[in-house]
Amino acid sequence: QVQLVESGGGLVQPGGSLRLSCAASTRILRIYRMGWYRQAPGKQRELVATITSGGSTNYADSVKGRFTISRDNAKNTVYLQMNSLKPEDTAVYYCNIYDSVLGSNWGQGTQVAVSS
């Protein structure tokens, strides 16, 4: 079982920025895919962004050009830089890692609220 600890959430005004971090309890160098998902009240969990071990990234259309996912293998951490935040970005953000050996693992989530 891999432990994932998210941090960096909070309350921000529209147009502001936040950086989320997800620290893994295992080395992530060869982890196939790491990603961020979010779940707003009353809605299903949705993909925000993923990054593979090779550095390929994928983003939801709603965040393209505003969010950037990155990984620091030396720190076993994946980041989500969120700029130009909108009220509709308000959600609990979850970190996920997927690997053929480790399976799918989720963090406990961090709340992001965008409001004036």
Buried (B, 14 or more C-beta within 10 A) or exposed (E): EBEBBBBBBEEBEEEBEBBBBBBBEBEBEEBBBBBBBBBBEEEEBEBBBBBBBEEEBBBBEEBEEBBBBBBEEEEBBBBBBBBEBEEEBBBBBBBBBBBEEBEEBBBEBBEBBBEE
